[in-house]
Amino acid sequence: MKQLIRLFASVFIAAFALMYVTSYLNSSQGYSGGNTLTIYNWGDYIDPELIAAFEEETGIKVIYQTFDSNEAMMTKIEQGGTTFDISVPSEYAISKMKEDNLLLPIDHSKLPNLTHIDERFMNLSFDPNNEYSIPYFWGTVGIVYNAELLDGKAPTSWNDLWDPALKNQILLVDGAREVIGFGLNSLHYSLNDTDEAHLQEAKSKLAALTPNIKAIVGDEIKMLLANEEAAVGVVWSGDASEIMGENEKLDYVVPEEGSNLWFDNMVIPKTARNIEGAYAFMNFMLDPEHAAQNAEYVGYSTPNKDALALLPEDISGDERFYPSPELTEKLEVYDNLGKKMLAHYNELFLEFKMHRK
Amino acid sequence: MAVRSRNFYLVPYLLWIALFVIAPIVLIVYYSFFDVEGNFTFDNYAKFFTPVYLRMTLNSFWYALLITFFSLLVAYPTAYLLTKTKHKQLWLLLIILPSWINLLLKTYAFIGLFGTYGFTNAVLDTLGFGRHQILFTDFSFVFVSVYIFIPFMVLPIFNALEEMNPTLIYAARDLGASGWTTFRRVVFPLTISGVTSGCQAVFIPALSLFMITRLIAGNRVITLGTAIEQHFLVTQDWGMGATIAVFLIIAMAVTMLFTGNREVRTKR
């Protein structure tokens, strides 16, 4: 009994001592309530030099945390354990977070650099008048292919994936909306289609793709494609530019039937404490020079028109990542389909994955 | 006083059981009665008995059975030979050592080993067999799973063999039993408890494998574990995920009961 109490007591003493040490260390490094900014962003999605430059310019200490899926990020913000001042969700996640009251409205007058953003990327369906979000990066979903392994053939449309010559050569990204979406696109339906007959049609069309599919994987797809494990992959444009940087034989195409156009926007979650700091950071990132530096580092497409002008011609003129207006017309943004429809999409995707060769 | 202090020592244990065993199970059962929009429903259970999920269940059991079978096939002779070696503790340590390394790391290593331009294919190629697809096949899935589970199978069997009284073997041989008969009638029945606990330690986690199904089998093998992961992390259909979990718990309880009884019988 006595021993047990002694044990508990020593655990408590140790815990308090550690708490004191951390708070001392934090304050000695300048980490205290008022002048820190907690950013919650996708992994590898910012030029670290920009964070250092921001800290130097404003004297605000940045705490940078990363997530790897919108769902994981939303769950963490919903629980509210950590105070994130800025996050960067994708468009459908933004409309969902809006519905769930997880976001704070954004005062545009505090963001003078907002004028640098291309009008095309403002006032979109997921966030009318950009009341809650400011564009960060955008991109597409398309096909990465290895021309050498395909004997010089180059796919240009989704329907090219069904070519019997591609037997066991395709890697797909493990995402229900992406896969069901290109199934719908290949039939010239909208990728936000909720018509049951169209969805079933897409499902049976995708079932016919099974012999060509080598695997359905997550982030490993980048490594597998760069290692020439397969000739073709369906990926996000940003991943494509990263893979192409590693293996020069690879090329990227946005299929002619149309595809997904996605956005990652900066938001201020409900959990934010340093709201002034959040505005300062957003404005800093909207500055054309900083945006250009970031776009060059990350490899995704910037929505900042003045930053685009600063980028070298071989980046800004690249139609694979800054598609022509005609193709852009055919690109669609994911609508928030609601939990029920999303569950149905996932159900169809699960059935698709269960097809055996 | 003695009784009271003994009860006092029970408190942490009971707290632990209540908080980390009973409460989660109750929560899972509770969640399984709600649909995506948070309405009370039995639909999840009805959905489980549709062909999609039944086939998935069958798949999971089949692969778990294969994994357990091959683990046993490798582990029993290994454990048997281990008991005959000079430095058995050292050898045992070497077999257990890989389980200290993170599972994800080991799985990633296999992607490199089994890839089209990986080590295994390079060896096959130089031997004149040509390159084959190894990654993303049933073979690679079962192979990697067996590799990961082998320590859990070897350990209980090794312990059972160690506990066995060696004089029983001498007695059997003295009474004229052949080597094979001795093994079949004396050694194996006496170590059956080790075999069953090894099988439990492999079969039950194998039922709900999920990460390996994506990394090594490229989602060509879909198990109940994969479905649970997707329902909780992607669809946010916690109800359906919880329902599958309920069935897994039932399946595990049945497995324990089934294998547990045999153990009692042989002990008599």
Interface residues (C-beta under 8 A of the other chain):
Chain A: M1 L4 S69 E71 A72 N168 L171 D174 A176 K214 A215 I216 V217 G218 E220 M223 L224 N227 E228 E229 K339 K340 L342 A343 N346 E347 L350 E351 K353 M354 R356 K357
Chain B: S5 F8 Y9 V36 E37 V52 R55 M56 N59 I111 G115 T116 Y117 Q133 L135 F136 R214 L215 A217 G218 N219 R220 I222 A227 Q230 H231 L233 V234 T235 Q236 D237 M240
